[in-house]
Amino acid sequence: MKIIDYNVSCSEEYSIDGYLSHYYNKEKLLFFDIETTGFIAKNSTLYLIGVLWYENGNLHLRQWFNDDGQCETELIESFT
Protein backbone atom coordinates (compact mmCIF):
# COMPACT_ATOMS: atom_id res chain seq x y z
CA MET A 1 0.00 0.00 0.00
CA LYS A 2 1.15 3.52 -0.75
CA ILE A 3 0.07 6.73 0.95
CA ILE A 4 0.50 9.79 -1.24
CA ASP A 5 0.31 13.35 0.16
CA TYR A 6 0.09 16.60 -1.79
CA ASN A 7 -0.06 20.11 -0.36
CA VAL A 8 -0.87 23.06 -2.61
CA SER A 9 -0.79 26.70 -1.58
CA CYS A 10 -4.14 28.25 -2.46
CA SER A 11 -3.75 30.87 -5.12
CA GLU A 12 -6.62 32.17 -7.23
CA GLU A 13 -6.15 29.13 -9.48
CA TYR A 14 -7.00 26.75 -6.61
CA SER A 15 -9.39 29.01 -4.69
CA ILE A 16 -12.53 27.51 -3.17
CA ASP A 17 -13.99 30.93 -2.46
CA GLY A 18 -17.34 31.67 -3.98
CA TYR A 19 -20.26 29.31 -3.65
CA LEU A 20 -18.75 26.88 -1.14
CA SER A 21 -17.21 29.45 1.17
CA HIS A 22 -20.35 31.58 0.98
CA TYR A 23 -22.43 28.78 2.50
CA TYR A 24 -19.80 26.80 4.42
CA ASN A 25 -16.73 27.43 6.51
CA LYS A 26 -14.00 26.14 4.19
CA GLU A 27 -11.95 25.02 7.20
CA LYS A 28 -14.71 22.47 7.92
CA LEU A 29 -15.08 21.06 4.40
CA LEU A 30 -13.84 17.57 3.62
CA PHE A 31 -14.17 15.84 0.27
CA PHE A 32 -13.49 12.16 -0.18
CA ASP A 33 -13.73 9.61 -2.94
CA ILE A 34 -13.34 5.86 -3.19
CA GLU A 35 -12.44 3.88 -6.29
CA THR A 36 -13.20 0.20 -6.81
CA THR A 37 -12.88 -2.28 -9.65
CA GLY A 38 -16.66 -2.86 -9.70
CA PHE A 39 -20.01 -2.65 -7.92
CA ILE A 40 -20.30 -6.15 -6.43
CA ALA A 41 -18.21 -6.60 -3.26
CA LYS A 42 -17.66 -10.31 -3.91
CA ASN A 43 -16.02 -9.60 -7.28
CA SER A 44 -14.38 -6.22 -6.81
CA THR A 45 -11.55 -4.59 -4.90
CA LEU A 46 -11.18 -1.22 -3.24
CA TYR A 47 -8.02 0.25 -4.74
CA LEU A 48 -8.06 3.95 -3.77
CA ILE A 49 -9.41 6.31 -1.11
CA GLY A 50 -8.75 10.01 -1.63
CA VAL A 51 -9.38 12.89 0.78
CA LEU A 52 -9.15 16.65 0.09
CA TRP A 53 -9.34 19.37 2.74
CA TYR A 54 -8.47 23.05 3.20
CA GLU A 55 -6.31 24.19 6.09
CA ASN A 56 -4.27 27.33 6.79
CA GLY A 57 -4.46 28.61 3.21
CA ASN A 58 -3.48 25.28 1.67
CA LEU A 59 -5.29 22.45 -0.06
CA HIS A 60 -4.25 19.02 1.19
CA LEU A 61 -4.79 15.80 -0.70
CA ARG A 62 -4.09 12.36 0.74
CA GLN A 63 -4.55 9.13 -1.19
CA TRP A 64 -4.39 5.57 0.07
CA PHE A 65 -3.52 3.34 -2.89
CA ASN A 66 -3.84 -0.46 -3.02
CA ASP A 67 -0.88 -0.75 -5.38
CA ASP A 68 -0.58 -4.54 -5.38
CA GLY A 69 -4.31 -5.38 -5.36
CA GLN A 70 -3.84 -7.42 -2.17
CA CYS A 71 -3.88 -4.86 0.64
CA GLU A 72 -7.52 -3.73 0.76
CA THR A 73 -7.79 -4.49 4.52
CA GLU A 74 -4.59 -2.56 5.27
CA LEU A 75 -5.86 0.37 3.18
CA ILE A 76 -9.16 0.53 5.10
CA GLU A 77 -7.44 0.21 8.47
CA SER A 78 -4.95 2.95 7.58
CA PHE A 79 -7.75 5.26 6.42
CA THR A 80 -9.72 4.84 9.65
Steps between C-alpha positions, in 0.01 A plus 500: 500500500615852425392821670543806281481856640478825305485851643419795275508864603165655412539762234213630289547196275415262787261726692186350652354842571165574348208264533651257751654757731186713481292220652763302692807563709773371268705388801224245572463359148624151422467327165568132455476245224539125475590302190424132448532252216122442495165521678471150649709455817555129435664571163664838547783663691537837666816647350496870597365736766566870448437788741523876431481772765587868546716614789704814570481628142598167346319217327604157625446178311570156644454177307516144626587277204468120487796471264530121500127416502547296819496756781136613512473424876820693575373793291170516692672468837749774411220731384303458823 
